[in-house]
C-alpha cells in the first residue's frame, strides 16, 4: 500500500535517525563523487593519456558505470545471506584500492580497467544502502527517508566538480583519485564502528544458485516493481547522458571555463531542493501523486526544450539553464518515489531486490546515457531529444505498472 509506514527503528540499535540518514547519504554520495568529481579533469586526462577523440573521454564515466551495474547482481544475494555489513565493507575496500591504483596509471586503457573495478566496489554502496533503508523503513516512510538521503546525495554534484578543480590546482588529475580513496577510507571507519547489522535473522536467505534464481524471479515477476524500475532506469538515462556531455556543453558550447563547476552546482541545488520538498510532501500526498505529476512536468518541459532547440539551433545560455533546471527539478520528485514504489512489495527479499533493480537501473540508464552522450554534435539538441524521448517511454511503463491509472494513492496487490 502507498500509505504503508512500516518502521523497524530498533534495528538501528541506538543509532539516531539523523546519523543514520547522514551515513546512508554518505554511502550513496561516494558513487556521485566517483562520477562528478571527474568532470573538470576529463580534458586533462585525455591530453595526458593521448585520447584524441573528445567523445572518447566519456568512457571514463561509462567504464565505471558498467562495473557498477553488473556488480550489483552479486551484492544483493550476498547481503541477504551474510548480512549487510560484510559485503558493504568488502565493496568499500575495492573502492579504495581501485581509486588509489588509478593515481599511477600509465595508459588510458589501464585507467578504464581500474574505473571498471572502481564501479564494482561502488556498487555495494548503492545496493546495500537501499537494502538497509528498506530493512528499517517501509512505504511512505521509506520514501521520506530516501528523499532526505537523495537530498544530501544531490548536494555532492554541487561541490564535487569544484572540489575536483581545486584538487587539480595542487597537482594533476591523478590527485582526484587519491581524494576519493581518502574519503572512502573515512566512510569505511564510520561504518565499521557505528553501523549495526539491520538484516533480520528471519530474512536470511541461503547463498545457492537455486535460491538466488528464485529470488530474481520474485523480483522480475512483480509488475509494479519491474515497471517502476524500468521507468526509473529510462528516465535516469537522461541524467547519465547529461553527465557524459556536461563538460562539452558548458565549456565547449558556452565557454564557461572555470565557471563550469559553479553553473553545474546551481542546477544540482535545485535537484536537492526538490528532494527536500518531496520528503516534506510525500506523507501528505503520497508517492504516486508526486512522482506522476513530476513525470508529466518533465515531459512538458523537455518537449518545449526540444522544439526550441530544433527551431533556434543555438539556445542562449539563460534559456538553456531555465529549461534544463526546470527539467532537473523533477528528478527529486521522481527518483526517490520510484525507488520506494519498486522496493515496497519486496521487503522480504530486500537485498536481492535492490541488487536486481539497481542493475537494471544502472545498466539501462548507463546505456541510454552513453547513447545520448555519444550523439553530442556541438549543440544541446541531442540532449533535449534524449530527455523528451526517455520521459515519454518512462510514462508508458508507469501506465503499465498502474494499469492505466495515474495519481491513485494506493495500489491493489499484484
C-alpha positions in Angstrom: 0.0 0.0 0.0 1.2 3.5 -0.8 0.2 4.6 2.7 2.2 1.9 4.5 4.6 3.3 7.2 6.3 0.1 8.3 9.2 1.0 10.7 11.7 -1.1 12.4 13.9 1.5 14.0 15.1 -0.8 16.9 17.3 -2.5 14.2 19.4 0.7 14.4 20.4 -0.3 18.0 20.6 3.2 19.3 21.9 5.0 16.2 19.9 8.2 15.8 17.8 8.9 12.7 19.9 11.9 11.8 23.2 10.0 11.9 21.6 7.1 10.0 20.4 9.3 7.2 23.8 11.1 7.1 25.6 7.7 6.9 23.3 6.4 4.1 23.7 9.7 2.2 27.4 9.5 2.5 27.5 6.0 1.1 25.3 7.0 -1.8 27.4 10.1 -2.3 30.6 8.1 -2.8 29.1 6.9 -6.1 28.2 10.5 -7.2 31.7 11.6 -6.1 33.3 9.0 -8.3 31.4 10.4 -11.3 31.1 14.1 -10.8 34.5 14.9 -9.4 36.0 13.6 -12.6 34.2 16.0 -14.9 36.6 19.0 -14.7 39.5 16.6 -15.3 38.3 14.8 -18.4 40.1 17.2 -20.8 43.3 16.9 -18.9 43.0 13.2 -18.7 42.5 13.0 -22.4 45.5 15.2 -23.1 47.7 13.3 -20.6 46.9 9.8 -21.8 46.7 10.6 -25.6 43.0 10.4 -26.2 42.4 12.3 -29.5 38.6 11.9 -29.9 37.0 14.1 -27.2 33.8 11.9 -27.1 36.1 9.0 -26.1 36.9 10.8 -22.8 33.4 9.9 -21.8 34.5 6.3 -21.5 36.0 7.2 -18.1 32.4 7.5 -16.9 31.0 4.7 -19.0 33.6 2.1 -17.8 32.8 3.0 -14.2 29.0 2.6 -14.7 29.5 -0.7 -16.5 31.3 -2.2 -13.5 28.8 -0.5 -11.1 25.9 -2.1 -13.0 27.0 -5.7 -13.2 28.4 -5.9 -9.7 25.1 -5.1 -8.2 23.8 -8.5 -9.2 26.2 -10.1 -6.7 26.0 -7.8 -3.7 22.2 -8.3 -3.2 22.3 -12.1 -2.7 25.5 -11.7 -0.6 23.8 -9.2 1.6 20.7 -11.4 2.0 23.0 -14.3 3.1 25.8 -12.8 5.1 24.1 -9.6 6.3 24.6 -6.0 5.2 27.9 -5.2 6.9 30.4 -7.7 5.5 29.7 -7.2 1.7 29.4 -3.5 2.2 32.9 -3.3 3.8 34.2 -5.6 1.0 32.9 -3.2 -1.6 34.4 -0.2 0.2 37.8 -1.9 0.3 37.6 -2.5 -3.5 36.6 1.1 -4.0 39.6 2.4 -2.0 42.1 0.1 -3.8 40.9 0.9 -7.3 40.8 4.6 -6.7 44.3 4.5 -5.2 45.7 2.5 -8.0 44.2 4.9 -10.6 46.7 7.5 -9.4 49.5 5.7 -11.1 48.0 4.5 -14.4 50.4 4.7 -17.5 47.7 4.3 -20.2 44.1 5.2 -20.9 43.2 1.5 -21.2 44.6 0.8 -17.8 42.6 3.7 -16.4 39.4 2.3 -18.0 40.1 -1.1 -16.4 40.5 0.4 -13.0 37.4 2.5 -13.4 35.5 -0.7 -14.1 36.9 -2.2 -10.9 36.1 1.1 -9.1 32.5 0.7 -10.2 32.4 -2.9 -8.9 33.4 -1.6 -5.4 31.0 1.3 -5.5 28.1 -1.0 -6.4 28.0 -2.1 -2.8 27.1 1.4 -1.6 24.1 1.6 -3.9 22.6 -1.9 -3.3 23.3 -2.3 0.3 22.3 1.2 1.3 18.8 0.8 -0.3 18.6 -2.6 1.4 19.4 -1.2 4.8 16.9 1.6 4.4 14.2 -1.0 3.4 15.2 -3.1 6.5 14.3 -0.2 8.7 11.5 1.7 6.9 8.7 0.9 4.5 6.1 2.7 2.4 5.8 6.5 2.6 8.3 6.5 5.5 10.9 4.8 3.2 10.1 7.4 0.5 10.6 10.2 3.1 14.0 8.8 4.2 15.1 8.1 0.7 14.2 11.7 -0.2 16.4 13.1 2.6 19.2 10.7 1.6 18.8 11.8 -2.1 18.8 15.5 -1.0 22.2 15.1 0.6 23.3 12.9 -2.3 22.3 15.7 -4.7 24.5 18.1 -2.9 27.6 16.2 -4.0 27.3 17.3 -7.6 27.1 20.8 -6.2 30.6 20.5 -4.7 32.3 17.6 -6.5 33.3 19.4 -9.7 34.5 22.3 -7.8 36.5 20.1 -5.4 37.9 18.3 -8.4 39.0 21.6 -9.9 40.6 22.7 -6.6 42.4 19.4 -6.2 43.9 20.0 -9.7 45.3 23.3 -8.6 47.6 21.4 -6.2 48.6 18.7 -8.7 47.5 16.8 -11.8 44.3 14.9 -12.3 45.8 11.9 -10.5 45.2 13.5 -7.2 41.4 13.4 -7.7 41.6 9.6 -7.3 43.7 10.0 -4.1 41.0 12.3 -2.7 38.3 9.7 -3.5 40.2 6.9 -1.8 40.7 9.1 1.4 37.0 9.9 1.7 36.1 6.2 1.2 38.5 5.2 4.0 36.9 7.7 6.4 33.4 6.4 5.5 34.6 2.8 6.0 35.7 3.6 9.5 32.4 5.2 10.3 30.6 2.1 9.1 32.9 -0.2 11.0 32.3 1.5 14.3 28.8 2.7 14.1 26.6 0.7 11.7 24.7 -2.2 13.3 23.5 -5.2 11.3 20.0 -4.5 10.1 19.1 -7.8 8.4 16.5 -9.7 10.4 17.7 -13.3 11.0 14.3 -14.4 9.7 15.1 -12.9 6.3 18.4 -14.6 5.8 18.4 -16.5 2.5 20.9 -19.3 1.5 23.5 -18.4 -1.0 22.8 -21.1 -3.5 22.1 -20.8 -7.3 18.5 -22.1 -6.9 17.7 -19.6 -4.1 19.3 -16.7 -6.0 17.4 -17.6 -9.2 14.2 -17.9 -7.2 14.8 -14.5 -5.6 15.4 -12.9 -9.0 12.2 -14.5 -10.2 10.2 -12.9 -7.3 11.6 -9.5 -8.2 11.1 -9.8 -12.0 7.6 -11.2 -11.8 6.2 -8.3 -9.7 4.6 -6.0 -12.2 4.8 -2.9 -10.0 8.4 -3.3 -9.0 9.5 -4.3 -12.5 7.8 -1.5 -14.4 8.7 1.2 -11.9 12.3 0.1 -12.1 12.2 0.3 -15.9 10.6 3.7 -15.8 13.3 5.0 -13.4 16.1 3.4 -15.4 14.9 5.1 -18.6 14.3 8.5 -17.1 17.6 8.5 -15.3 19.3 7.6 -18.6 18.8 11.2 -19.5 20.8 12.3 -16.4 23.7 10.0 -17.3 23.6 11.5 -20.8 23.9 14.9 -19.4 26.8 13.9 -17.1 28.6 12.4 -20.1 28.4 15.6 -22.1 28.3 18.2 -19.4 31.9 19.3 -19.8 31.4 19.6 -23.6 28.2 21.6 -23.2 29.3 24.1 -20.5 32.9 24.5 -21.7 32.7 23.7 -25.4 29.4 25.3 -26.3 29.0 28.1 -23.7 32.7 28.7 -23.0 32.2 28.8 -19.2 35.7 27.5 -18.4 36.4 27.7 -14.7 32.8 28.7 -14.1 31.6 25.3 -15.2 31.5 23.8 -11.7 29.6 26.8 -10.4 26.8 26.5 -13.0 26.8 22.7 -12.6 26.3 23.2 -8.9 23.4 25.6 -9.3 21.4 23.1 -11.2 22.2 20.4 -8.7 21.0 22.6 -5.9 17.5 22.7 -7.5 17.6 18.9 -7.6 18.5 18.8 -3.9 15.7 21.3 -3.2 13.1 19.1 -4.9 14.3 16.1 -2.9 13.8 18.0 0.3 10.3 19.2 -0.8 9.5 15.6 -1.6 10.4 14.4 1.9 8.1 17.1 3.3 5.2 16.4 1.0 5.2 12.6 0.4 3.5 11.8 3.7 0.6 14.1 2.8 0.2 13.5 -1.0 1.7 10.0 -1.5 4.4 8.7 -3.7 2.2 8.3 -6.8 0.7 11.7 -7.0 4.0 13.5 -6.6 6.0 11.3 -8.9 3.4 11.0 -11.6 2.9 14.8 -11.6 6.6 15.3 -11.8 7.0 12.9 -14.7 4.3 14.7 -16.7 6.0 18.0 -15.9 9.3 16.6 -17.1 7.8 15.5 -20.4 6.3 19.0 -21.0 9.5 20.9 -20.2 11.6 18.5 -22.3 9.2 18.9 -25.2 9.4 22.7 -25.1 13.2 22.4 -24.8 13.4 20.0 -27.8 11.2 22.1 -30.0 13.1 25.3 -29.3 16.4 23.6 -30.0 15.1 22.5 -33.4 13.8 26.0 -34.2 16.7 28.1 -32.9 19.6 25.7 -33.2 21.6 27.5 -30.6 19.9 28.3 -27.3 21.2 31.3 -25.3 22.7 30.2 -22.0 20.0 31.8 -19.9 17.2 30.0 -21.8 19.1 26.7 -21.8 19.6 26.9 -18.0 16.0 27.8 -17.4 14.6 24.8 -19.3 17.3 22.4 -18.1 16.8 23.4 -14.4 13.1 23.1 -14.7 13.5 19.6 -16.1 16.1 18.5 -13.4 13.9 19.8 -10.6 11.5 16.9 -11.4 14.2 14.4 -10.6 13.9 14.8 -6.8 10.2 14.1 -7.1 10.7 11.1 -9.4 13.8 9.1 -8.3 13.2 8.5 -4.6 9.5 7.8 -5.1 10.0 5.4 -8.0 12.7 3.6 -6.0 10.4 3.3 -2.9 7.5 2.1 -5.1 9.7 -0.6 -6.7 11.1 -1.8 -3.3 7.8 -1.6 -1.3 6.4 -5.1 -2.3 9.8 -6.8 -1.9 10.8 -6.2 1.7 11.3 -10.0 2.3 14.0 -10.1 -0.4 15.3 -6.6 0.0 19.0 -7.4 -0.8 18.2 -9.4 -3.9 15.5 -6.9 -4.9 17.9 -3.9 -4.6 20.5 -5.9 -6.5 18.3 -6.7 -9.5 16.6 -3.3 -9.6 19.9 -1.5 -9.2 21.5 -3.5 -12.0 18.5 -2.7 -14.3 18.6 0.9 -13.4 22.3 1.4 -13.8 22.8 -0.8 -16.9 19.7 0.6 -18.7 20.3 4.2 -17.6 24.1 3.9 -18.3 23.5 2.5 -21.8 20.9 5.2 -22.6 23.2 7.9 -21.2 26.1 6.6 -23.3 24.0 6.8 -26.4 22.8 10.3 -25.7 26.4 11.4 -24.8 27.9 9.9 -28.0 25.2 11.7 -30.0 26.7 15.1 -29.0 27.2 17.2 -32.1 28.2 20.6 -30.8 24.6 21.6 -29.8 22.2 20.7 -27.0 19.6 19.3 -29.4 20.6 15.6 -28.9 20.4 16.1 -25.1 16.9 17.7 -25.4 15.7 14.9 -27.7 17.0 12.3 -25.4 15.2 13.9 -22.4 11.9 14.1 -24.2 12.0 10.5 -25.6 13.1 8.8 -22.4 10.4 10.6 -20.4 7.7 9.5 -22.8 8.8 5.9 -22.6 9.1 6.1 -18.8 5.4 7.2 -18.7 4.4 4.2 -20.7 5.9 1.8 -18.1 4.3 3.8 -15.3 0.9 3.3 -17.0 1.6 -0.4 -17.3 2.5 -0.6 -13.6 -0.7 1.2 -12.6 -2.9 -0.5 -15.2 -3.5 2.9 -16.9 -4.5 4.9 -13.8 -2.3 7.7 -12.7 -2.3 9.6 -9.4 -4.0 6.8 -7.4 -2.9 6.9 -3.8 -2.9 3.2 -3.3 -2.4 0.1 -5.5 -4.1 -3.2 -5.2 -2.0 -6.4 -4.7 -0.5 -7.8 -7.9 
